[in-house]
Protein backbone atom coordinates (compact mmCIF):
# COMPACT_ATOMS: atom_id res chain seq x y z
CA UNK A 1 0.00 0.00 0.00
CA UNK A 2 2.99 2.28 0.43
CA UNK A 3 2.77 5.93 1.41
CA UNK A 4 -0.09 6.85 -0.89
CA UNK A 5 -3.16 8.58 0.43
CA UNK A 6 -5.88 6.07 1.33
CA UNK A 7 -9.41 6.15 2.62
CA UNK A 8 -10.92 3.63 5.02
CA UNK A 9 -12.90 2.12 2.14
CA UNK A 10 -9.68 1.70 0.11
CA UNK A 11 -8.05 -0.07 3.07
CA UNK A 12 -11.12 -2.32 3.43
CA UNK A 13 -10.91 -3.14 -0.30
CA UNK A 14 -7.24 -4.04 0.11
CA UNK A 15 -8.07 -6.31 3.07
CA UNK A 16 -10.87 -7.91 1.03
CA UNK A 17 -8.46 -8.56 -1.84
CA UNK A 18 -5.94 -10.18 0.52
CA UNK A 19 -8.71 -12.30 2.09
CA UNK A 20 -9.72 -13.49 -1.38
CA UNK A 21 -6.12 -14.28 -2.30
CA UNK A 22 -5.71 -16.45 0.79
CA UNK A 23 -9.06 -18.19 0.33
CA UNK A 24 -10.82 -16.61 3.33
CA UNK A 25 -13.39 -15.05 0.97
CA UNK A 26 -14.55 -16.42 -2.38
CA UNK A 27 -13.36 -14.43 -5.39
CA UNK A 28 -15.74 -11.94 -6.99
CA UNK A 29 -17.31 -13.05 -10.24
CA UNK A 30 -19.43 -11.42 -12.87
CA UNK A 31 -22.53 -12.55 -10.97
CA UNK A 32 -21.60 -12.29 -7.29
CA UNK A 33 -19.40 -10.11 -5.14
CA UNK A 34 -18.02 -11.07 -1.73
CA UNK A 35 -18.02 -8.36 0.87
CA UNK A 36 -16.38 -8.10 4.25
CA UNK A 37 -18.68 -8.55 7.22
CA UNK A 38 -19.66 -5.38 9.05
CA UNK A 39 -17.71 -6.66 12.06
CA UNK A 40 -14.58 -6.95 9.89
CA UNK A 41 -15.04 -3.42 8.53
CA UNK A 42 -15.46 -2.16 12.10
CA UNK A 43 -12.28 -4.00 13.14
CA UNK A 44 -10.35 -2.36 10.29
CA UNK A 45 -11.65 1.05 11.35
CA UNK A 46 -10.63 0.39 14.97
CA UNK A 47 -7.13 -0.70 13.89
CA UNK A 48 -6.63 2.41 11.75
CA UNK A 49 -7.82 4.69 14.55
CA UNK A 50 -5.57 2.86 17.00
CA UNK A 51 -2.60 3.56 14.73
CA UNK A 52 -3.63 7.22 14.50
CA UNK A 53 -3.97 7.55 18.28
CA UNK A 54 -0.53 5.97 18.78
CA UNK A 55 0.97 8.43 16.30
CA UNK A 56 2.04 5.70 13.89
CA UNK A 57 -0.27 6.94 11.12
CA UNK A 58 -1.20 10.56 10.56
CA UNK A 59 -4.29 11.59 8.62
CA UNK A 60 -3.48 14.03 5.87
CA UNK A 61 -1.83 14.28 2.54
CA UNK A 62 1.69 13.31 1.64
CA UNK A 63 2.44 15.26 -1.56
CA UNK A 64 5.43 17.48 -0.71
CA UNK A 65 4.90 17.56 3.05
CA UNK A 66 6.91 14.58 4.31
CA UNK A 67 5.73 15.16 7.87
CA UNK A 68 2.00 15.21 6.93
CA UNK A 69 1.47 18.29 9.07
CA UNK A 70 -1.82 19.27 7.42
CA UNK A 71 -5.02 17.36 7.96
CA UNK A 72 -7.18 16.87 4.87
CA UNK A 73 -8.55 20.18 3.59
CA UNK A 74 -6.14 22.09 5.85
CA UNK A 75 -5.02 24.50 3.16
Biopython code that builds the backbone (N, CA, C, O; Angstrom):
import numpy as np
from Bio.PDB.StructureBuilder import StructureBuilder

atoms = [
    (1, "UNK", "N", (0.825, -1.181, 0.000)),
    (1, "UNK", "CA", (0.000, 0.000, 0.000)),
    (1, "UNK", "C", (0.872, 1.248, 0.000)),
    (1, "UNK", "O", (0.443, 2.287, -0.503)),
    (2, "UNK", "N", (2.055, 1.181, 0.537)),
    (2, "UNK", "CA", (2.986, 2.281, 0.433)),
    (2, "UNK", "C", (2.553, 3.522, 1.176)),
    (2, "UNK", "O", (1.782, 3.452, 2.133)),
    (3, "UNK", "N", (3.057, 4.666, 0.728)),
    (3, "UNK", "CA", (2.768, 5.926, 1.406)),
    (3, "UNK", "C", (1.701, 6.738, 0.702)),
    (3, "UNK", "O", (1.563, 7.932, 0.965)),
    (4, "UNK", "N", (0.951, 6.121, -0.182)),
    (4, "UNK", "CA", (-0.085, 6.849, -0.888)),
    (4, "UNK", "C", (-1.237, 7.182, 0.037)),
    (4, "UNK", "O", (-1.401, 6.576, 1.096)),
    (5, "UNK", "N", (-2.027, 8.147, -0.375)),
    (5, "UNK", "CA", (-3.163, 8.578, 0.429)),
    (5, "UNK", "C", (-4.301, 7.569, 0.268)),
    (5, "UNK", "O", (-4.678, 7.235, -0.855)),
    (6, "UNK", "N", (-4.842, 7.087, 1.372)),
    (6, "UNK", "CA", (-5.877, 6.066, 1.326)),
    (6, "UNK", "C", (-7.059, 6.443, 2.208)),
    (6, "UNK", "O", (-6.908, 7.123, 3.222)),
    (7, "UNK", "N", (-8.218, 5.992, 1.803)),
    (7, "UNK", "CA", (-9.414, 6.146, 2.618)),
    (7, "UNK", "C", (-9.671, 4.824, 3.345)),
    (7, "UNK", "O", (-9.076, 3.796, 3.022)),
    (8, "UNK", "N", (-10.560, 4.871, 4.321)),
    (8, "UNK", "CA", (-10.917, 3.628, 5.023)),
    (8, "UNK", "C", (-11.515, 2.608, 4.062)),
    (8, "UNK", "O", (-11.264, 1.410, 4.197)),
    (9, "UNK", "N", (-12.302, 3.069, 3.095)),
    (9, "UNK", "CA", (-12.895, 2.125, 2.140)),
    (9, "UNK", "C", (-11.821, 1.497, 1.249)),
    (9, "UNK", "O", (-11.939, 0.330, 0.874)),
    (10, "UNK", "N", (-10.776, 2.255, 0.908)),
    (10, "UNK", "CA", (-9.684, 1.695, 0.112)),
    (10, "UNK", "C", (-8.914, 0.642, 0.919)),
    (10, "UNK", "O", (-8.502, -0.384, 0.378)),
    (11, "UNK", "N", (-8.728, 0.905, 2.204)),
    (11, "UNK", "CA", (-8.051, -0.069, 3.069)),
    (11, "UNK", "C", (-8.906, -1.329, 3.192)),
    (11, "UNK", "O", (-8.382, -2.442, 3.144)),
    (12, "UNK", "N", (-10.216, -1.159, 3.350)),
    (12, "UNK", "CA", (-11.118, -2.317, 3.432)),
    (12, "UNK", "C", (-11.078, -3.121, 2.131)),
    (12, "UNK", "O", (-11.115, -4.351, 2.164)),
    (13, "UNK", "N", (-11.003, -2.439, 0.990)),
    (13, "UNK", "CA", (-10.910, -3.137, -0.297)),
    (13, "UNK", "C", (-9.614, -3.929, -0.394)),
    (13, "UNK", "O", (-9.598, -5.043, -0.917)),
    (14, "UNK", "N", (-8.527, -3.350, 0.111)),
    (14, "UNK", "CA", (-7.240, -4.041, 0.108)),
    (14, "UNK", "C", (-7.312, -5.291, 0.978)),
    (14, "UNK", "O", (-6.830, -6.353, 0.586)),
    (15, "UNK", "N", (-7.917, -5.164, 2.167)),
    (15, "UNK", "CA", (-8.068, -6.309, 3.069)),
    (15, "UNK", "C", (-8.929, -7.382, 2.407)),
    (15, "UNK", "O", (-8.626, -8.571, 2.501)),
    (16, "UNK", "N", (-10.001, -6.960, 1.738)),
    (16, "UNK", "CA", (-10.873, -7.915, 1.034)),
    (16, "UNK", "C", (-10.081, -8.663, -0.038)),
    (16, "UNK", "O", (-10.210, -9.880, -0.171)),
    (17, "UNK", "N", (-9.268, -7.939, -0.797)),
    (17, "UNK", "CA", (-8.459, -8.564, -1.843)),
    (17, "UNK", "C", (-7.503, -9.594, -1.245)),
    (17, "UNK", "O", (-7.353, -10.690, -1.785)),
    (18, "UNK", "N", (-6.854, -9.242, -0.128)),
    (18, "UNK", "CA", (-5.941, -10.181, 0.524)),
    (18, "UNK", "C", (-6.691, -11.397, 1.057)),
    (18, "UNK", "O", (-6.187, -12.517, 0.983)),
    (19, "UNK", "N", (-7.895, -11.185, 1.594)),
    (19, "UNK", "CA", (-8.712, -12.300, 2.093)),
    (19, "UNK", "C", (-9.104, -13.224, 0.945)),
    (19, "UNK", "O", (-9.151, -14.441, 1.118)),
    (20, "UNK", "N", (-9.385, -12.658, -0.221)),
    (20, "UNK", "CA", (-9.723, -13.487, -1.379)),
    (20, "UNK", "C", (-8.501, -14.250, -1.876)),
    (20, "UNK", "O", (-8.614, -15.406, -2.284)),
    (21, "UNK", "N", (-7.335, -13.609, -1.843)),
    (21, "UNK", "CA", (-6.115, -14.278, -2.303)),
    (21, "UNK", "C", (-5.743, -15.462, -1.413)),
    (21, "UNK", "O", (-5.184, -16.451, -1.889)),
    (22, "UNK", "N", (-6.052, -15.360, -0.129)),
    (22, "UNK", "CA", (-5.707, -16.447, 0.787)),
    (22, "UNK", "C", (-6.829, -17.466, 0.945)),
    (22, "UNK", "O", (-6.672, -18.451, 1.667)),
    (23, "UNK", "N", (-7.963, -17.239, 0.275)),
    (23, "UNK", "CA", (-9.059, -18.186, 0.326)),
    (23, "UNK", "C", (-10.027, -17.978, 1.481)),
    (23, "UNK", "O", (-10.910, -18.807, 1.697)),
    (24, "UNK", "N", (-9.878, -16.884, 2.229)),
    (24, "UNK", "CA", (-10.815, -16.611, 3.325)),
    (24, "UNK", "C", (-12.158, -16.102, 2.815)),
    (24, "UNK", "O", (-13.179, -16.264, 3.483)),
    (25, "UNK", "N", (-12.161, -15.488, 1.634)),
    (25, "UNK", "CA", (-13.387, -15.053, 0.966)),
    (25, "UNK", "C", (-13.368, -15.602, -0.447)),
    (25, "UNK", "O", (-12.302, -15.697, -1.055)),
    (26, "UNK", "N", (-14.538, -15.971, -0.990)),
    (26, "UNK", "CA", (-14.546, -16.421, -2.377)),
    (26, "UNK", "C", (-14.268, -15.246, -3.316)),
    (26, "UNK", "O", (-14.619, -14.108, -3.005)),
    (27, "UNK", "N", (-13.644, -15.513, -4.454)),
    (27, "UNK", "CA", (-13.364, -14.428, -5.390)),
    (27, "UNK", "C", (-14.652, -13.848, -5.971)),
    (27, "UNK", "O", (-15.660, -14.543, -6.098)),
    (28, "UNK", "N", (-14.599, -12.565, -6.320)),
    (28, "UNK", "CA", (-15.736, -11.938, -6.987)),
    (28, "UNK", "C", (-15.856, -12.513, -8.393)),
    (28, "UNK", "O", (-14.857, -12.853, -9.027)),
    (29, "UNK", "N", (-17.073, -12.615, -8.860)),
    (29, "UNK", "CA", (-17.307, -13.049, -10.235)),
    (29, "UNK", "C", (-18.220, -12.031, -10.906)),
    (29, "UNK", "O", (-18.617, -11.032, -10.307)),
    (30, "UNK", "N", (-18.531, -12.302, -12.122)),
    (30, "UNK", "CA", (-19.432, -11.419, -12.866)),
    (30, "UNK", "C", (-20.812, -11.378, -12.209)),
    (30, "UNK", "O", (-21.533, -10.390, -12.346)),
    (31, "UNK", "N", (-21.180, -12.432, -11.504)),
    (31, "UNK", "CA", (-22.530, -12.553, -10.967)),
    (31, "UNK", "C", (-22.634, -12.343, -9.463)),
    (31, "UNK", "O", (-23.720, -12.063, -8.955)),
    (32, "UNK", "N", (-21.527, -12.474, -8.743)),
    (32, "UNK", "CA", (-21.603, -12.289, -7.290)),
    (32, "UNK", "C", (-20.339, -11.606, -6.779)),
    (32, "UNK", "O", (-19.246, -11.792, -7.314)),
    (33, "UNK", "N", (-20.518, -10.827, -5.749)),
    (33, "UNK", "CA", (-19.403, -10.113, -5.139)),
    (33, "UNK", "C", (-19.375, -10.437, -3.650)),
    (33, "UNK", "O", (-20.392, -10.332, -2.965)),
    (34, "UNK", "N", (-18.209, -10.829, -3.157)),
    (34, "UNK", "CA", (-18.023, -11.074, -1.735)),
    (34, "UNK", "C", (-17.742, -9.749, -1.051)),
    (34, "UNK", "O", (-17.023, -8.910, -1.593)),
    (35, "UNK", "N", (-18.285, -9.561, 0.096)),
    (35, "UNK", "CA", (-18.018, -8.362, 0.869)),
    (35, "UNK", "C", (-17.550, -8.754, 2.258)),
    (35, "UNK", "O", (-17.883, -9.827, 2.763)),
    (36, "UNK", "N", (-16.774, -7.873, 2.867)),
    (36, "UNK", "CA", (-16.381, -8.100, 4.251)),
    (36, "UNK", "C", (-17.603, -7.959, 5.145)),
    (36, "UNK", "O", (-18.516, -7.186, 4.853)),
    (37, "UNK", "N", (-17.608, -8.708, 6.229)),
    (37, "UNK", "CA", (-18.676, -8.552, 7.220)),
    (37, "UNK", "C", (-18.552, -7.179, 7.867)),
    (37, "UNK", "O", (-17.468, -6.599, 7.919)),
    (38, "UNK", "N", (-19.663, -6.674, 8.354)),
    (38, "UNK", "CA", (-19.660, -5.383, 9.051)),
    (38, "UNK", "C", (-18.686, -5.414, 10.224)),
    (38, "UNK", "O", (-17.989, -4.432, 10.477)),
    (39, "UNK", "N", (-18.634, -6.526, 10.933)),
    (39, "UNK", "CA", (-17.707, -6.657, 12.065)),
    (39, "UNK", "C", (-16.255, -6.527, 11.602)),
    (39, "UNK", "O", (-15.432, -5.943, 12.307)),
    (40, "UNK", "N", (-15.937, -7.067, 10.422)),
    (40, "UNK", "CA", (-14.580, -6.948, 9.886)),
    (40, "UNK", "C", (-14.272, -5.504, 9.501)),
    (40, "UNK", "O", (-13.176, -5.010, 9.767)),
    (41, "UNK", "N", (-15.230, -4.830, 8.878)),
    (41, "UNK", "CA", (-15.043, -3.418, 8.526)),
    (41, "UNK", "C", (-14.847, -2.574, 9.786)),
    (41, "UNK", "O", (-14.012, -1.670, 9.810)),
    (42, "UNK", "N", (-15.619, -2.873, 10.831)),
    (42, "UNK", "CA", (-15.460, -2.155, 12.102)),
    (42, "UNK", "C", (-14.086, -2.416, 12.711)),
    (42, "UNK", "O", (-13.474, -1.508, 13.271)),
    (43, "UNK", "N", (-13.596, -3.660, 12.604)),
    (43, "UNK", "CA", (-12.275, -4.003, 13.144)),
    (43, "UNK", "C", (-11.176, -3.252, 12.391)),
    (43, "UNK", "O", (-10.208, -2.798, 13.001)),
    (44, "UNK", "N", (-11.317, -3.120, 11.088)),
    (44, "UNK", "CA", (-10.348, -2.363, 10.287)),
    (44, "UNK", "C", (-10.344, -0.907, 10.735)),
    (44, "UNK", "O", (-9.283, -0.310, 10.916)),
    (45, "UNK", "N", (-11.527, -0.343, 10.909)),
    (45, "UNK", "CA", (-11.652, 1.052, 11.347)),
    (45, "UNK", "C", (-11.000, 1.244, 12.717)),
    (45, "UNK", "O", (-10.291, 2.226, 12.933)),
    (46, "UNK", "N", (-11.234, 0.320, 13.634)),
    (46, "UNK", "CA", (-10.629, 0.395, 14.971)),
    (46, "UNK", "C", (-9.109, 0.305, 14.887)),
    (46, "UNK", "O", (-8.413, 1.036, 15.592)),
    (47, "UNK", "N", (-8.583, -0.572, 14.042)),
    (47, "UNK", "CA", (-7.128, -0.705, 13.886)),
    (47, "UNK", "C", (-6.524, 0.587, 13.348)),
    (47, "UNK", "O", (-5.501, 1.053, 13.852)),
    (48, "UNK", "N", (-7.150, 1.166, 12.330)),
    (48, "UNK", "CA", (-6.631, 2.409, 11.752)),
    (48, "UNK", "C", (-6.647, 3.517, 12.793)),
    (48, "UNK", "O", (-5.663, 4.242, 12.937)),
    (49, "UNK", "N", (-7.755, 3.658, 13.524)),
    (49, "UNK", "CA", (-7.824, 4.693, 14.552)),
    (49, "UNK", "C", (-6.823, 4.438, 15.676)),
    (49, "UNK", "O", (-6.270, 5.384, 16.237)),
    (50, "UNK", "N", (-6.588, 3.182, 16.007)),
    (50, "UNK", "CA", (-5.573, 2.857, 17.002)),
    (50, "UNK", "C", (-4.192, 3.311, 16.556)),
    (50, "UNK", "O", (-3.417, 3.836, 17.355)),
    (51, "UNK", "N", (-3.884, 3.109, 15.272)),
    (51, "UNK", "CA", (-2.599, 3.563, 14.733)),
    (51, "UNK", "C", (-2.502, 5.086, 14.734)),
    (51, "UNK", "O", (-1.430, 5.643, 14.969)),
    (52, "UNK", "N", (-3.616, 5.755, 14.472)),
    (52, "UNK", "CA", (-3.633, 7.221, 14.497)),
    (52, "UNK", "C", (-3.400, 7.716, 15.924)),
    (52, "UNK", "O", (-2.593, 8.620, 16.143)),
    (53, "UNK", "N", (-4.095, 7.132, 16.883)),
    (53, "UNK", "CA", (-3.970, 7.552, 18.281)),
    (53, "UNK", "C", (-2.546, 7.338, 18.794)),
    (53, "UNK", "O", (-2.038, 8.141, 19.576)),
    (54, "UNK", "N", (-1.903, 6.250, 18.352)),
    (54, "UNK", "CA", (-0.534, 5.974, 18.781)),
    (54, "UNK", "C", (0.497, 6.832, 18.053)),
    (54, "UNK", "O", (1.679, 6.810, 18.397)),
    (55, "UNK", "N", (0.055, 7.583, 17.052)),
    (55, "UNK", "CA", (0.974, 8.433, 16.303)),
    (55, "UNK", "C", (1.754, 7.707, 15.226)),
    (55, "UNK", "O", (2.713, 8.253, 14.681)),
    (56, "UNK", "N", (1.357, 6.485, 14.912)),
    (56, "UNK", "CA", (2.043, 5.700, 13.888)),
    (56, "UNK", "C", (1.592, 6.137, 12.495)),
    (56, "UNK", "O", (2.387, 6.167, 11.555)),
    (57, "UNK", "N", (0.322, 6.473, 12.376)),
    (57, "UNK", "CA", (-0.269, 6.937, 11.124)),
    (57, "UNK", "C", (-0.837, 8.321, 11.380)),
    (57, "UNK", "O", (-1.432, 8.575, 12.427)),
    (58, "UNK", "N", (-0.652, 9.208, 10.426)),
    (58, "UNK", "CA", (-1.202, 10.558, 10.556)),
    (58, "UNK", "C", (-2.153, 10.821, 9.400)),
    (58, "UNK", "O", (-1.788, 10.635, 8.239)),
    (59, "UNK", "N", (-3.370, 11.254, 9.710)),
    (59, "UNK", "CA", (-4.288, 11.594, 8.621)),
    (59, "UNK", "C", (-3.779, 12.837, 7.907)),
    (59, "UNK", "O", (-3.265, 13.758, 8.543)),
    (60, "UNK", "N", (-3.917, 12.862, 6.632)),
    (60, "UNK", "CA", (-3.482, 14.025, 5.866)),
    (60, "UNK", "C", (-2.966, 13.606, 4.513)),
    (60, "UNK", "O", (-3.115, 12.460, 4.089)),
    (61, "UNK", "N", (-2.365, 14.551, 3.859)),
    (61, "UNK", "CA", (-1.826, 14.279, 2.538)),
    (61, "UNK", "C", (-0.320, 14.170, 2.619)),
    (61, "UNK", "O", (0.291, 14.578, 3.606)),
    (62, "UNK", "N", (0.265, 13.629, 1.594)),
    (62, "UNK", "CA", (1.690, 13.312, 1.639)),
    (62, "UNK", "C", (2.420, 13.890, 0.431)),
    (62, "UNK", "O", (3.562, 13.501, 0.187)),
    (63, "UNK", "N", (1.830, 14.782, -0.322)),
    (63, "UNK", "CA", (2.436, 15.264, -1.563)),
    (63, "UNK", "C", (3.870, 15.730, -1.359)),
    (63, "UNK", "O", (4.799, 14.956, -1.591)),
    (64, "UNK", "N", (4.079, 16.975, -0.931)),
    (64, "UNK", "CA", (5.427, 17.484, -0.709)),
    (64, "UNK", "C", (5.733, 17.614, 0.779)),
    (64, "UNK", "O", (6.860, 17.933, 1.156)),
    (65, "UNK", "N", (4.751, 17.372, 1.610)),
    (65, "UNK", "CA", (4.896, 17.559, 3.052)),
    (65, "UNK", "C", (5.237, 16.209, 3.678)),
    (65, "UNK", "O", (4.332, 15.446, 4.020)),
    (66, "UNK", "N", (6.516, 15.902, 3.833)),
    (66, "UNK", "CA", (6.914, 14.576, 4.308)),
    (66, "UNK", "C", (6.486, 14.305, 5.743)),
    (66, "UNK", "O", (6.458, 13.152, 6.172)),
    (67, "UNK", "N", (6.156, 15.346, 6.483)),
    (67, "UNK", "CA", (5.726, 15.160, 7.872)),
    (67, "UNK", "C", (4.213, 15.141, 8.028)),
    (67, "UNK", "O", (3.716, 15.029, 9.148)),
    (68, "UNK", "N", (3.470, 15.249, 6.934)),
    (68, "UNK", "CA", (2.004, 15.214, 6.933)),
    (68, "UNK", "C", (1.432, 16.129, 8.008)),
    (68, "UNK", "O", (0.603, 15.710, 8.815)),
    (69, "UNK", "N", (1.879, 17.373, 8.013)),
    (69, "UNK", "CA", (1.467, 18.291, 9.069)),
    (69, "UNK", "C", (0.078, 18.873, 8.862)),
    (69, "UNK", "O", (-0.482, 19.459, 9.788)),
    (70, "UNK", "N", (-0.486, 18.731, 7.682)),
    (70, "UNK", "CA", (-1.820, 19.270, 7.422)),
    (70, "UNK", "C", (-2.836, 18.140, 7.362)),
    (70, "UNK", "O", (-2.638, 17.148, 6.661)),
    (71, "UNK", "N", (-3.912, 18.300, 8.097)),
    (71, "UNK", "CA", (-5.020, 17.358, 7.961)),
    (71, "UNK", "C", (-5.681, 17.592, 6.614)),
    (71, "UNK", "O", (-5.455, 18.628, 5.988)),
    (72, "UNK", "N", (-6.491, 16.650, 6.158)),
    (72, "UNK", "CA", (-7.176, 16.874, 4.870)),
    (72, "UNK", "C", (-7.925, 18.200, 4.893)),
    (72, "UNK", "O", (-8.527, 18.565, 5.903)),
    (73, "UNK", "N", (-7.886, 18.892, 3.813)),
    (73, "UNK", "CA", (-8.551, 20.179, 3.594)),
    (73, "UNK", "C", (-7.985, 21.276, 4.498)),
    (73, "UNK", "O", (-8.671, 22.260, 4.779)),
    (74, "UNK", "N", (-6.765, 21.118, 4.945)),
    (74, "UNK", "CA", (-6.145, 22.090, 5.849)),
    (74, "UNK", "C", (-5.656, 23.335, 5.169)),
    (74, "UNK", "O", (-5.364, 24.325, 5.839)),
    (75, "UNK", "N", (-5.558, 23.321, 3.862)),
    (75, "UNK", "CA", (-5.023, 24.498, 3.161)),
    (75, "UNK", "C", (-6.112, 25.263, 2.471)),
    (75, "UNK", "O", (-5.843, 26.281, 1.833)),
]
sb = StructureBuilder()
sb.init_structure("model")
sb.init_model(0)
sb.init_chain("A")
sb.init_seg("    ")
for serial, (resi, resn, name, xyz) in enumerate(atoms, 1):
    if name == "N":
        sb.init_residue(resn, " ", resi, " ")
    sb.init_atom(name, np.array(xyz, "f"), 0.0, 1.0, " ", f" {name:<3s}", serial, name[0])
structure = sb.get_structure()
